[in-house]
Amino acid sequence: MASAKDIVIKPISAKAANDLVKRIHYSGKVVSNSNLHFGAFLNGRLEGAMSFGSPMDKRKVLTLVEGTKWNGMLELNRMAFSDALPKNSESRAMSIVFRLIRKHYPHIDWILSFSDGAQCGDGTIYRASGFLLTQIKTNSSLYGTPSGVPIARMTWDSATPKQRVNIAKQYGFKEYYASCFLAKTVKMNNCEPLKGYQLRYIYFLNPKAKERLTVPILPFSKIDEMGAGMYKGQSKRDKQANSGDQSESGGAAPTVTLQSSPPLSNEVSANG
């Protein structure tokens, strides 16, 4: 039986990563500004992808770590692993990928990522991989739509009025104001925010950068205290009560400009 040590990590193209994300990620969507992609291979077959890039609103997140340069951090935009991968593949892959980024892009001090409890999970994999929890907040950016497919506030608010016309049709909004923010359109269509929490995690590639963190580090116990322990929008407490199972095991349970650096090696074994 295969183990996490059997996976091989390689840099991959944006197309390869995006194709996999569209196929197996819970959102089915890629992040257009991702520019660094790694693949997890098992027996020569691509079964997982990790995509990094700049956050959508970078100016806001740079202040999380004082003195961070414009190219001094990345967001783990997308992480999608198939059920074919062995247990613990995600944390093993992150360990290898972070080692590569630290080696080839030493100006990157830290990695940001978010866990979406409204649609996926509360970040079990991130906690197991050494990330620090820095925020838990009630979801206010994802809304249900008449189409049944959730819409992110950023999808609408960052679009042009002309683009919003097509977005409105895509998500089934019968009434909308193309010139206004999403809040007005969802209200007109009696749509509500998805139930759940958004959790923010930070991983320090440069340990010294942790000293510049400007927000508190929250104990993981805070997740349960706030009732934010969730998996696919369902409270883990409710799930445990209903089925006696609150695990997130398995490969498919994922928790969105690099310069002056040499190219990464073509292949890195998970054993290396």
C-alpha positions in Angstrom: 0.0 0.0 0.0 1.3 3.4 -0.9 2.3 6.0 1.7 2.8 9.7 1.7 6.5 9.1 1.1 5.7 7.6 -2.2 4.5 10.8 -3.7 6.7 12.9 -5.9 6.5 16.7 -6.0 7.2 18.6 -9.2 6.7 22.1 -10.5 3.9 22.0 -13.0 2.3 24.3 -15.6 -0.6 26.6 -14.8 -2.7 24.6 -17.3 -2.0 21.3 -15.6 -2.8 22.7 -12.1 -5.9 24.5 -13.3 -7.2 21.5 -15.1 -6.9 19.4 -11.9 -8.4 22.2 -9.7 -11.4 22.5 -12.0 -11.9 18.7 -11.8 -11.5 18.0 -8.1 -11.4 21.2 -6.0 -14.7 21.8 -4.1 -15.1 25.2 -5.7 -14.4 24.0 -9.3 -12.7 27.4 -9.9 -9.1 28.5 -10.3 -7.5 31.7 -9.1 -6.4 33.7 -12.1 -3.4 35.4 -10.3 -1.8 32.1 -9.2 1.7 32.0 -10.7 3.6 29.2 -9.0 2.2 25.7 -9.2 3.3 22.3 -7.8 2.0 18.9 -8.6 1.8 15.8 -6.4 2.3 12.6 -8.4 1.7 9.0 -7.5 2.9 6.3 -9.8 3.6 8.9 -12.4 0.0 10.3 -12.4 -0.8 13.9 -11.3 -3.2 13.5 -8.3 -2.7 16.8 -6.5 -1.9 20.5 -7.1 -0.9 23.5 -5.0 -1.1 26.9 -6.5 0.4 30.1 -5.1 0.1 33.7 -6.0 -0.6 37.2 -4.8 -3.7 37.8 -2.6 -6.6 39.5 -4.3 -6.3 42.5 -2.0 -2.6 42.5 -1.2 -2.3 45.9 0.4 -4.5 44.8 3.2 -2.7 41.5 4.0 0.8 42.9 3.9 0.1 44.7 7.2 -0.3 41.4 8.9 3.5 41.1 9.1 5.1 44.5 9.6 7.8 45.4 7.1 6.8 42.8 4.5 8.0 43.8 1.0 5.6 43.7 -1.9 7.1 40.4 -3.1 7.8 39.1 0.4 4.8 36.8 0.8 2.5 34.5 -1.2 -1.0 33.1 -0.7 -1.7 29.4 -1.1 -4.6 30.1 -3.5 -5.7 26.6 -4.2 -4.9 23.1 -2.8 -6.6 20.1 -4.4 -5.7 16.5 -3.7 -7.6 13.5 -5.0 -8.7 10.5 -3.0 -6.1 8.4 -4.8 -3.4 9.9 -2.7 -2.4 8.3 0.6 -3.2 9.7 4.0 -1.0 12.6 5.1 -0.1 13.5 1.5 -1.1 17.1 1.9 1.1 17.8 4.9 4.0 15.9 3.3 3.6 17.9 0.1 3.5 21.2 1.9 6.7 20.3 3.7 8.5 19.7 0.5 7.0 22.7 -1.3 7.9 25.1 1.5 11.4 23.8 1.5 11.7 24.5 -2.2 10.3 28.0 -1.9 12.6 28.8 1.0 15.6 27.6 -1.1 14.8 29.1 -4.5 12.8 32.2 -3.4 14.5 33.3 -0.1 12.8 36.7 -0.3 9.5 35.0 0.5 9.0 35.3 4.3 5.6 33.9 4.8 2.6 32.1 3.3 -1.0 33.1 3.8 -4.0 30.8 3.4 -7.7 30.7 4.2 -9.9 27.8 5.2 -13.5 28.0 4.1 -15.7 26.3 6.7 -18.8 27.4 4.7 -17.9 25.1 1.8 -15.0 22.9 2.9 -13.3 22.6 6.3 -11.7 24.5 9.2 -8.1 23.9 8.3 -7.1 20.6 9.9 -4.4 20.1 7.3 -3.0 23.6 7.9 -2.8 23.1 11.6 -1.0 19.7 11.1 1.5 21.4 8.8 2.7 24.1 11.2 0.5 27.1 10.2 -0.6 29.6 12.8 -4.2 30.5 13.3 -4.7 34.3 13.2 -8.4 34.9 12.6 -11.8 33.3 12.9 -14.7 35.2 11.5 -18.3 34.5 10.5 -18.6 34.2 6.7 -19.7 37.4 5.1 -18.2 37.0 1.7 -19.9 33.9 0.2 -23.6 34.0 -0.7 -26.1 31.5 -1.9 -27.6 32.2 -5.3 -30.7 31.2 -7.3 -28.5 28.9 -9.4 -27.5 26.9 -6.3 -23.8 27.8 -6.9 -22.4 30.2 -4.2 -20.9 33.5 -5.3 -18.0 35.2 -3.7 -18.3 38.9 -3.0 -15.0 39.6 -4.7 -16.3 37.9 -7.9 -18.9 40.5 -8.3 -17.3 43.6 -6.7 -14.1 43.3 -8.7 -15.9 43.0 -12.0 -16.9 45.8 -14.4 -20.6 46.7 -14.8 -20.6 44.9 -18.2 -19.1 41.8 -16.7 -21.7 41.8 -13.9 -24.5 41.5 -16.4 -23.0 38.1 -17.5 -22.3 37.1 -13.9 -25.9 37.9 -12.9 -27.2 35.5 -15.7 -24.7 32.8 -14.7 -25.8 32.8 -11.0 -29.5 33.2 -11.8 -30.1 36.7 -10.4 -33.5 37.9 -11.7 -32.9 41.4 -10.4 -29.6 43.2 -10.1 -27.8 46.5 -10.2 -24.7 46.2 -12.4 -23.3 49.5 -11.0 -23.6 48.5 -7.4 -21.8 46.1 -5.0 -23.0 42.5 -4.5 -24.7 43.4 -1.2 -27.5 45.1 -2.9 -28.0 42.4 -5.6 -28.2 39.6 -3.1 -30.7 41.5 -0.9 -32.9 42.1 -4.0 -32.9 38.3 -4.6 -33.4 37.3 -1.0 -30.0 35.5 -0.9 -28.2 35.0 2.4 -24.6 34.5 3.4 -23.6 30.8 3.6 -23.5 29.5 7.1 -20.0 29.0 8.3 -16.7 30.5 9.2 -13.6 31.8 7.5 -10.3 31.0 9.1 -7.0 32.7 8.3 -3.7 30.9 8.7 -0.1 32.0 8.3 3.1 29.9 7.8 6.5 31.5 8.4 9.2 30.4 6.0 11.5 32.8 7.7 11.1 32.2 11.5 12.4 35.7 12.3 9.5 37.3 10.4 7.2 35.9 13.1 8.5 38.6 15.4 6.9 41.1 13.1 3.4 39.6 13.2 0.9 42.4 14.0 -2.1 40.2 14.9 -2.6 37.8 17.7 -1.9 34.0 17.3 -5.1 32.2 18.3 -5.0 28.8 20.1 -6.5 26.1 18.0 -9.0 25.5 20.9 -10.6 28.8 19.9 -12.1 27.0 16.9 -14.3 24.7 19.1 -15.0 27.5 21.6 -16.5 29.6 18.8 -18.3 26.6 17.3 -16.2 27.1 14.1 -15.2 23.5 13.7 -16.8 22.7 10.4 -16.6 20.3 7.4 -18.4 21.2 4.2 -20.6 23.8 5.9 -21.7 21.4 8.6 -20.7 21.8 12.2 -18.4 19.0 13.3 -20.4 18.8 16.5 -23.6 18.2 14.6 -21.8 15.7 12.3 -20.3 13.8 15.2 -23.8 13.7 16.8 -25.4 12.4 13.7 -22.7 9.9 12.6 -20.1 9.6 15.3 -17.5 10.7 12.7 -15.7 14.1 12.5 -12.6 13.1 10.6 -11.3 14.8 7.6 -9.1 11.9 6.4 -8.3 11.2 2.8 -6.6 13.0 0.1 -9.6 15.0 -1.2 -10.2 17.0 1.9 -8.2 20.2 1.3 -8.5 22.6 3.7 -7.0 30.8 -4.1 5.5 37.8 -9.1 8.4 35.9 -8.3 11.6 37.7 -9.4 15.4 37.3 -9.5 15.4 33.6 -8.7 16.8 30.5 -10.5 14.2 28.0 -11.8 13.2 25.1 -9.6 14.5 21.7 -10.3 12.3 19.6 -12.5 11.6 16.9 -9.9 11.9 16.5 -6.2 11.1 13.2 -4.5 9.1 13.3 -1.4 11.9 11.4 0.2 14.3 14.1 -0.6 
